[in-house]
Each structure stands twice: as C-alpha cells, then as structure tokens.
C-alpha cells in the first residue's frame, strides 16, 4: 500500500492509473484516506525524521527551524484557491518549517491569497518539536509579531534580511529551506496542486518527504 502511494506522488499518475503490480487503486486510495485522517502518515513521517537525524549524528529533535513559503498553481479541480499578487500566481501557498538538514517539521497549505505574516502562527501552532528554540524566516514574515511568537510558543523569531549585494546571494542556513522546495519539485504530483482538499496536499508533501528520508536510510 505504501509503495503504491510513494509511486503515485513521485510519478504524478492518477489513482486509477496505478500499475497492476500494486493492490487495486480503490484499496490504496481507501488506505491513504484512512491513514491521512488518523494521523498514521504524520507519525510515520516524524519517526523517520528522528531516525535520519540520529543516523547523521544529531539529536532526534531539532532546536532551530527554518520557515518559508511557496506559491503553486492549481489544476482545474475545485477547492481552496486564491491569487498571490506578489508572485502573480493563482493557486495555493505551501508554508513549511524545516530543520537545518532540510527535513520537514511542520507545514500548512492554504489559499495563495493569504500573506506570509498572517499564516506564520498557523504553521507554528502545528509544530511539535520539544527542543525548538529559534525560528528563522525571510522578510515576508516581517509583520509577524515576535512578541506573540515568544509568548505563545516560547521561541525566538529571527527575520533574515537580504544581503545588500546585487544578484543572487546565498544566505547562511536560510538556503536549506529553499533546497527542500527544490527536492519537492522532483515529485510530479507536487509540481501543480491537483488535490481538492488542502489537507490532501499536505499529505502528499509528507509522502514525498517520507520517500526522500527512506532513500537516505
């Protein structure tokens, strides 16, 4: 069942187009929905992240988080969507919080209309990381009250400004979350949001990260 789900998110095929070497697509889809709603996919993902960190000689739980967003276009299906005036994209926005290895800690998918600073609290509220002490974000989160983050979550929010030099400049540590988005772009199911529900989009992202971590192990 899990192999079929990982195949689908990697190749971008439809549920009905799963190869016959897998169980019937109806059974795989049923199991996917059930695991998504019961939190099985989330617990599997988080357990693998801890294992990958330990194998790399790090603590199982991260102490620093990197926050960023990505706007993606949606297909013709219904569901939540909106227009991102900054990126000029009609679709949805993915907010992810990663550790310094680029592994996913938390994510939220919502309408692209919502500004980054307004969505920050939603992402942080889904974060389960006992050792987390600091969160780094770009200037899109400038309007997020640092005092609110400190009071509500006990973490320090650090806004990283762009370097004054012209052209592209690698910002220390901040580039890691950008690399995670690049990893996700290698999964055809995620190139465009084709899911009707935002929580299904989030589950697909976790499946992609699950496959990335399994490959590392």
C-alpha positions, -999 to +999 in steps of 0.1 A: +000+000+000+027+024+010+048+016-021+018+025-043+014+058-025+050+067-029+049+057-066+019+079-072+034+110-056+067+105-075+053+099-109+022+121-107-001+094-121-038+092-113-052+069-087-069+048-114-036+046-133-016+028-107+002-003-122-015-037-116+016-048-097+002-028-068-031-036-049-063-023-065-063+015-067-096+017-047-079-002-018-048+020-019-070+052-020-091+040+009-060+032+029-045+066+020-076+085+032-077+064+064-040+069+072-043+106+065-073+112+087-060+090+116-025+106+116-006+075+106+012+093+077+022+121+101+035+098+127+054+077+101+070+109+087+080+122+121+095+089+132+116+087+100+128+123+105+141+115+140+158+083+127+175+102+099+188+129+123+201+103+147+219+085+118+235+118+109+249+122+144+223+148+155+197+149+183+164+134+173+146+167+178+157+199+161+164+232+180+164+255+150+136+259+125+136+275+090+104+289+077+094+298+042+066+296+017+060+286-020+031+296-042+020+269-067-007+269-094-037+246-091-053+223-116-090+226-127-103+208-096-124+227-071-114+236-035-095+264-018-075+288-040-066+325-044-043+350-061-008+358-049-002+393-061+035+392-053+042+360-073+013+366-097+001+331-092-035+319-089-034+289-067-023+278-032+006+285-009+027+260+009+043+270+042+070+247+055+092+247+086+123+226+083+153+217+104+189+226+094+191+193+074+161+204+053+138+178+068+102+188+073+090+198+108+056+213+100+036+225+070+003+242+061-013+245+027-039+273+021-051+299-004-023+318-021-042+350-012-031+348+025+001+368+033+030+350+048+029+370+080-007+361+085+000+324+081+030+321+103+011+314+135-009+286+118+023+269+108+040+273+142+009+260+160+012+227+142+048+223+152+057+195+176+094+200+185+102+200+222+138+213+217+129+241+193+142+274+205+146+296+174+129+301+140+145+319+111+123+334+084+127+358+054+113+393+052+079+381+041+072+374+077+084+408+089+049+417+101+046+386+123+049+399+160+080+385+176+065+390+210+035+369+200+057+340+189+077+343+221+046+345+243+026+318+226+053+293+217+084+302+237+106+306+205+126+335+192+116+346+157+146+359+136+139+378+104+168+374+080+172+403+056+186+400+021+222+409+015+227+444+001+249+430-028+232+428-062+222+395-077+217+362-060+235+357-027+233+326-005+221+334+029+236+312+056+211+285+068+182+301+050+192+284+018+184+250+033+146+255+032+149+266-004+166+233-012+137+215+004+114+231-021+137+220-048+135+184-036+098+186-036+098+199-072+112+165-082+079+149-074+055+153-103+024+151-081+036+183-064+046+204-095+010+217-095-016+213-068-041+188-082-059+180-049-093+191-040-086+195-003-056+213+013-051+185+038-047+161+010-020+184-005-003+183+029-004+145+030+012+143-005+040+166+006+047+144+037+047+113+014+073+129-008+095+137+023+089+102+035+103+088+003+133+112+005+141+101+040+137+064+031+162+069+003+186+083+028+183+054+051 
